[in-house]
Amino acid sequence: MVHAQDWIEKLSELRAARRACAMVVVTDLAGSGPREAGARMLVALGANGAPQLAHGTIGGGNLELQALAHAGELLRAGKALSESVDYPLAEKTGQCCGGKVTLFFETFPWTRRRIVVFGAGHVAQAIAGLHAYLNADLQLIDAREEREIVPALPRERGWKLLCVDQPEAEVESLPPETLVLVMTHSHALDLEILARAIPRRFAYLGLIGSDRKWARFRARLLQRGFGEADLAGVRCPIGVSKHSKEPSAIAISVAAELLERLERADAV
C-alpha cells in the first residue's frame, strides 16, 4: 500500500544516492481528471538518459507520458528549475476527461559526490579504501604506470585509477564541486598541481604534508603571483588530527574532514 507521504522517503533515497530527479505535482484540476490535486510522482533519468518513473503517479495515460517527457527535458538541463504547466485533457493529451490539469515541476539536480586524489601511494590507497563510507565516486590520478606504483594496487577496487604522463593537465577538466587532494610521489608535481588547482576554487583543496612543507610551498606560490586570499583556500596539513604518520590513520583523519565538508555542502 502506498501512503501519501511515501514520496518523502523516496526523495531522501534519491538525495542520498546523489541521483538527480524531478517532482511533478497536480496543483490544480478543472473539471474531470485522472488524479486529484496533490497527487505527485518522482522522475529520474535512466542510464540511457531517458526519464523513468521513480515513484508515484499522476494518473497514467498520455498525460503522464507527456509529464515524464517534460520532466526529462528539465533534468537534462542540469539546473534547479521549477515551473507550472497547464494540460487540457482533450485530444492534445489523448484523453477525453474534458478538464484541465495544472502540473508543477521541480527539479533536484543532485550530483554524485566526487573526490579526486592526485597520487596513488600508501595514503592515497588508504583513502580510496574508504570510498564507500564517503559515499562518493573516487579517483586516483598518478604519473606512473600501474605496475610501478608502490604498494601494489588491489585487483578488486570500487574506485577508479587514471595513469597519465601529466596529471596536472587533468585539473582543468574537474568540475568545481570536486574535492581535491594532492599527494603525489613528487613535491615538484604537487606544487604544479596545486598552482593549477588554486584558481579553480574547488569545494575542497588539500595538500598532504607538514607545516614546514606548507611554508615552503606558500613561499613559492607567492613568488608565482598568488595572493594570501588564494592560499587561504588550501588545506595543509590535511585531516582532523595531526598526531600519526601511519597511512591508515591519516586516511581516517582525512576522510573525517572530507565528510564534514560534504555535509556542510549538503546543508547549503
Buried (B, 14 or more C-beta within 10 A) or exposed (E): EEEEEEBEEBBEBBBEEBBBBBBBBBBBBEEEBBBEEEBBBBBBBEEEEEBBBBBBBBBEBEBBEBBBEBBBEBBEEEEEBEEEEEBBBEEEBEBEBEBBBBBBBBBBBBEEBBBBBBBBBBBBBBBBBBBEEBEBBBBBBBBBEEEEBEEEBEEEBEBEBEBEEEBBEBBEEBEEBBBBBBBBBEEEBBBBBBBBBBEBEBBBBBBBBEEEBBEEBBEEBEEEEBEEEBBEBBBBBBBEEEEEEEBBBBBBBBBBBBBEBBEEEEEE
